[in-house]
Amino acid sequence: PYADAPGNCGSALFSTEHFAAIAVEADRLGLQIFVHACGDGAVRRTLDGYAHARRVNGQRDSRHRVEHIEVIHPDDMARFARLGVIASMQPLHAPLTRHSAEVWPARAGQARWPLSFAWQTLRQAGAHLALGSDWPVVTMNPLAGFHAALNREPWRDDDPVQRQTLAQTIAGYTHDAAYAEFQEHEKGQLRTGMLADMVLLSEDIFATPVADIARVHPLLTICHGRIVFAE
């Protein structure tokens, strides 16, 4: 339940049984399932549905996804890797500093703070983490997402550090995001035979202080080998 509203767990769109049945049928048809799940209860129900579909239909490389995962129960961390489920998360959704986190901690409660927007903890548990924007909720500008991923503060001194390294952030927006849509052999890396999609930035982001990453901007964008933007 919400920490500031005991007994209130929100309203489920689907019953446990109904969602499990939907997951089984979609999985049987070979579809990749995307579910928006923010709270720990919703995340668990989604993972339960995916696990049920696997038991009924057998194991395959389904790469079903859970979108957002704003808070998660510790017992569900390892299930992402075990079930091959993608953790699709949005750096700009998380409060950047402890001073901008007033509403969320009040709703989630202090016990849930360490595993709120748990990017790094999910990675350490073996999950494939795809990063994005959820536009139009926030800007689609990936460099704004980079800034959030690289500069996020723990809400308390003893909370896990969930911020990402630059290498993890780049992978989350490129190769790992391509993997999340079965496109890792076509895009997400600069390699022979893959799509010629690339961007030339205003400075070397590996030499830019992470606090200043938001000042970086594109000078040139190439899509399918064709220049589509030039400053």
Contacts in CASP RR format, 6 or more apart in sequence:
PFRMAT RR
TARGET T0000
AUTHOR 0000-0000-0000
METHOD contacts of the structure
MODEL  1
PYADAPGNCGSALFSTEHFAAIAVEADRLGLQIFVHACGDGAVRRTLDGY
AHARRVNGQRDSRHRVEHIEVIHPDDMARFARLGVIASMQPLHAPLTRHS
AEVWPARAGQARWPLSFAWQTLRQAGAHLALGSDWPVVTMNPLAGFHAAL
NREPWRDDDPVQRQTLAQTIAGYTHDAAYAEFQEHEKGQLRTGMLADMVL
LSEDIFATPVADIARVHPLLTICHGRIVFAE
1 7 0 8 1.000
1 8 0 8 1.000
1 9 0 8 1.000
2 8 0 8 1.000
2 9 0 8 1.000
2 10 0 8 1.000
2 107 0 8 1.000
2 108 0 8 1.000
3 106 0 8 1.000
3 107 0 8 1.000
3 108 0 8 1.000
3 109 0 8 1.000
3 110 0 8 1.000
3 112 0 8 1.000
4 106 0 8 1.000
4 107 0 8 1.000
4 109 0 8 1.000
9 41 0 8 1.000
12 42 0 8 1.000
12 45 0 8 1.000
14 22 0 8 1.000
16 45 0 8 1.000
16 48 0 8 1.000
19 45 0 8 1.000
19 46 0 8 1.000
19 49 0 8 1.000
20 48 0 8 1.000
20 49 0 8 1.000
20 52 0 8 1.000
20 53 0 8 1.000
23 33 0 8 1.000
23 49 0 8 1.000
23 50 0 8 1.000
23 52 0 8 1.000
23 53 0 8 1.000
23 64 0 8 1.000
24 52 0 8 1.000
24 53 0 8 1.000
24 56 0 8 1.000
24 57 0 8 1.000
26 33 0 8 1.000
26 53 0 8 1.000
27 33 0 8 1.000
27 50 0 8 1.000
27 53 0 8 1.000
27 54 0 8 1.000
27 56 0 8 1.000
27 57 0 8 1.000
27 60 0 8 1.000
27 62 0 8 1.000
27 64 0 8 1.000
28 53 0 8 1.000
28 56 0 8 1.000
28 57 0 8 1.000
30 60 0 8 1.000
30 62 0 8 1.000
32 62 0 8 1.000
32 63 0 8 1.000
32 64 0 8 1.000
32 65 0 8 1.000
32 181 0 8 1.000
32 182 0 8 1.000
33 50 0 8 1.000
33 62 0 8 1.000
33 64 0 8 1.000
33 65 0 8 1.000
34 64 0 8 1.000
34 65 0 8 1.000
34 67 0 8 1.000
34 88 0 8 1.000
35 46 0 8 1.000
35 64 0 8 1.000
35 65 0 8 1.000
35 66 0 8 1.000
35 67 0 8 1.000
36 67 0 8 1.000
36 68 0 8 1.000
37 43 0 8 1.000
37 45 0 8 1.000
37 46 0 8 1.000
37 66 0 8 1.000
37 67 0 8 1.000
37 68 0 8 1.000
37 69 0 8 1.000
38 68 0 8 1.000
38 69 0 8 1.000
38 70 0 8 1.000
38 71 0 8 1.000
39 69 0 8 1.000
39 70 0 8 1.000
39 71 0 8 1.000
39 72 0 8 1.000
40 71 0 8 1.000
40 72 0 8 1.000
40 73 0 8 1.000
40 76 0 8 1.000
40 112 0 8 1.000
40 115 0 8 1.000
41 73 0 8 1.000
43 66 0 8 1.000
43 69 0 8 1.000
43 71 0 8 1.000
43 72 0 8 1.000
43 73 0 8 1.000
43 76 0 8 1.000
44 73 0 8 1.000
44 76 0 8 1.000
46 66 0 8 1.000
47 66 0 8 1.000
47 76 0 8 1.000
47 79 0 8 1.000
47 80 0 8 1.000
47 83 0 8 1.000
47 85 0 8 1.000
50 62 0 8 1.000
50 64 0 8 1.000
50 83 0 8 1.000
50 85 0 8 1.000
51 79 0 8 1.000
51 83 0 8 1.000
53 62 0 8 1.000
53 64 0 8 1.000
54 62 0 8 1.000
54 83 0 8 1.000
62 84 0 8 1.000
63 84 0 8 1.000
63 85 0 8 1.000
63 86 0 8 1.000
63 128 0 8 1.000
63 179 0 8 1.000
63 180 0 8 1.000
63 182 0 8 1.000
64 83 0 8 1.000
64 84 0 8 1.000
64 85 0 8 1.000
64 86 0 8 1.000
65 85 0 8 1.000
65 86 0 8 1.000
65 87 0 8 1.000
65 88 0 8 1.000
65 130 0 8 1.000
65 180 0 8 1.000
66 80 0 8 1.000
66 85 0 8 1.000
66 86 0 8 1.000
66 87 0 8 1.000
66 88 0 8 1.000
67 88 0 8 1.000
67 134 0 8 1.000
68 88 0 8 1.000
68 89 0 8 1.000
68 90 0 8 1.000
68 93 0 8 1.000
68 134 0 8 1.000
69 87 0 8 1.000
69 88 0 8 1.000
69 89 0 8 1.000
69 117 0 8 1.000
69 118 0 8 1.000
69 122 0 8 1.000
70 93 0 8 1.000
70 94 0 8 1.000
70 104 0 8 1.000
70 108 0 8 1.000
70 116 0 8 1.000
70 117 0 8 1.000
71 108 0 8 1.000
71 112 0 8 1.000
71 115 0 8 1.000
71 116 0 8 1.000
71 117 0 8 1.000
71 118 0 8 1.000
72 115 0 8 1.000
72 118 0 8 1.000
72 122 0 8 1.000
73 115 0 8 1.000
74 115 0 8 1.000
77 115 0 8 1.000
77 118 0 8 1.000
77 121 0 8 1.000
77 122 0 8 1.000
77 125 0 8 1.000
77 127 0 8 1.000
78 125 0 8 1.000
78 126 0 8 1.000
79 85 0 8 1.000
80 86 0 8 1.000
80 87 0 8 1.000
80 122 0 8 1.000
80 125 0 8 1.000
80 126 0 8 1.000
80 127 0 8 1.000
80 128 0 8 1.000
81 125 0 8 1.000
81 126 0 8 1.000
81 127 0 8 1.000
81 128 0 8 1.000
84 128 0 8 1.000
85 127 0 8 1.000
86 127 0 8 1.000
86 128 0 8 1.000
86 129 0 8 1.000
86 130 0 8 1.000
86 179 0 8 1.000
86 180 0 8 1.000
87 122 0 8 1.000
87 127 0 8 1.000
87 128 0 8 1.000
87 129 0 8 1.000
87 130 0 8 1.000
88 130 0 8 1.000
88 132 0 8 1.000
88 180 0 8 1.000
89 117 0 8 1.000
89 119 0 8 1.000
89 122 0 8 1.000
89 129 0 8 1.000
89 130 0 8 1.000
89 131 0 8 1.000
89 132 0 8 1.000
90 131 0 8 1.000
90 132 0 8 1.000
90 133 0 8 1.000
90 134 0 8 1.000
90 137 0 8 1.000
90 138 0 8 1.000
91 119 0 8 1.000
91 131 0 8 1.000
91 132 0 8 1.000
91 145 0 8 1.000
91 146 0 8 1.000
91 148 0 8 1.000
91 149 0 8 1.000
91 152 0 8 1.000
91 164 0 8 1.000
91 169 0 8 1.000
92 133 0 8 1.000
92 134 0 8 1.000
92 138 0 8 1.000
92 139 0 8 1.000
92 144 0 8 1.000
92 145 0 8 1.000
92 148 0 8 1.000
93 117 0 8 1.000
93 134 0 8 1.000
93 137 0 8 1.000
93 138 0 8 1.000
94 116 0 8 1.000
94 117 0 8 1.000
94 148 0 8 1.000
94 152 0 8 1.000
94 162 0 8 1.000
95 101 0 8 1.000
95 104 0 8 1.000
95 155 0 8 1.000
96 148 0 8 1.000
96 151 0 8 1.000
96 152 0 8 1.000
96 153 0 8 1.000
97 152 0 8 1.000
97 153 0 8 1.000
98 153 0 8 1.000
98 154 0 8 1.000
98 155 0 8 1.000
98 156 0 8 1.000
101 155 0 8 1.000
104 116 0 8 1.000
105 113 0 8 1.000
105 116 0 8 1.000
105 155 0 8 1.000
108 116 0 8 1.000
113 155 0 8 1.000
113 156 0 8 1.000
113 159 0 8 1.000
114 121 0 8 1.000
114 159 0 8 1.000
114 160 0 8 1.000
115 121 0 8 1.000
115 160 0 8 1.000
116 155 0 8 1.000
117 152 0 8 1.000
117 162 0 8 1.000
118 160 0 8 1.000
118 162 0 8 1.000
119 129 0 8 1.000
119 149 0 8 1.000
119 162 0 8 1.000
119 163 0 8 1.000
119 164 0 8 1.000
120 160 0 8 1.000
120 161 0 8 1.000
120 162 0 8 1.000
120 163 0 8 1.000
120 164 0 8 1.000
121 160 0 8 1.000
121 162 0 8 1.000
122 129 0 8 1.000
123 129 0 8 1.000
123 168 0 8 1.000
128 176 0 8 1.000
128 179 0 8 1.000
128 180 0 8 1.000
129 168 0 8 1.000
129 172 0 8 1.000
129 176 0 8 1.000
130 172 0 8 1.000
130 176 0 8 1.000
130 177 0 8 1.000
130 179 0 8 1.000
130 180 0 8 1.000
131 145 0 8 1.000
131 149 0 8 1.000
131 169 0 8 1.000
131 172 0 8 1.000
131 173 0 8 1.000
131 176 0 8 1.000
131 177 0 8 1.000
132 142 0 8 1.000
132 145 0 8 1.000
132 172 0 8 1.000
132 173 0 8 1.000
132 177 0 8 1.000
133 139 0 8 1.000
133 140 0 8 1.000
133 141 0 8 1.000
133 142 0 8 1.000
133 145 0 8 1.000
138 144 0 8 1.000
142 173 0 8 1.000
143 213 0 8 1.000
143 214 0 8 1.000
143 216 0 8 1.000
143 217 0 8 1.000
144 214 0 8 1.000
145 169 0 8 1.000
146 169 0 8 1.000
146 173 0 8 1.000
146 205 0 8 1.000
146 213 0 8 1.000
146 214 0 8 1.000
146 216 0 8 1.000
147 210 0 8 1.000
147 213 0 8 1.000
147 214 0 8 1.000
149 163 0 8 1.000
149 164 0 8 1.000
149 168 0 8 1.000
149 169 0 8 1.000
150 163 0 8 1.000
150 164 0 8 1.000
150 165 0 8 1.000
150 166 0 8 1.000
150 169 0 8 1.000
150 210 0 8 1.000
150 213 0 8 1.000
151 163 0 8 1.000
151 210 0 8 1.000
151 211 0 8 1.000
151 213 0 8 1.000
152 162 0 8 1.000
152 163 0 8 1.000
153 163 0 8 1.000
154 160 0 8 1.000
154 161 0 8 1.000
154 162 0 8 1.000
166 205 0 8 1.000
166 206 0 8 1.000
166 210 0 8 1.000
174 188 0 8 1.000
174 189 0 8 1.000
175 184 0 8 1.000
175 188 0 8 1.000
175 189 0 8 1.000
177 188 0 8 1.000
178 184 0 8 1.000
178 186 0 8 1.000
178 187 0 8 1.000
178 188 0 8 1.000
178 189 0 8 1.000
185 194 0 8 1.000
186 194 0 8 1.000
186 195 0 8 1.000
187 194 0 8 1.000
187 195 0 8 1.000
187 197 0 8 1.000
188 194 0 8 1.000
188 195 0 8 1.000
188 197 0 8 1.000
190 198 0 8 1.000
195 224 0 8 1.000
195 225 0 8 1.000
196 222 0 8 1.000
196 223 0 8 1.000
196 224 0 8 1.000
196 225 0 8 1.000
197 222 0 8 1.000
197 223 0 8 1.000
197 224 0 8 1.000
197 225 0 8 1.000
198 221 0 8 1.000
198 222 0 8 1.000
199 218 0 8 1.000
199 220 0 8 1.000
199 221 0 8 1.000
199 222 0 8 1.000
200 218 0 8 1.000
200 219 0 8 1.000
200 220 0 8 1.000
200 221 0 8 1.000
201 216 0 8 1.000
201 217 0 8 1.000
201 218 0 8 1.000
201 219 0 8 1.000
202 215 0 8 1.000
202 216 0 8 1.000
202 217 0 8 1.000
202 218 0 8 1.000
202 219 0 8 1.000
203 216 0 8 1.000
205 213 0 8 1.000
205 216 0 8 1.000
208 215 0 8 1.000
208 216 0 8 1.000
217 231 0 8 1.000
218 229 0 8 1.000
218 231 0 8 1.000
219 230 0 8 1.000
219 231 0 8 1.000
220 227 0 8 1.000
220 229 0 8 1.000
220 230 0 8 1.000
220 231 0 8 1.000
221 227 0 8 1.000
221 228 0 8 1.000
221 229 0 8 1.000
221 230 0 8 1.000
222 228 0 8 1.000
END
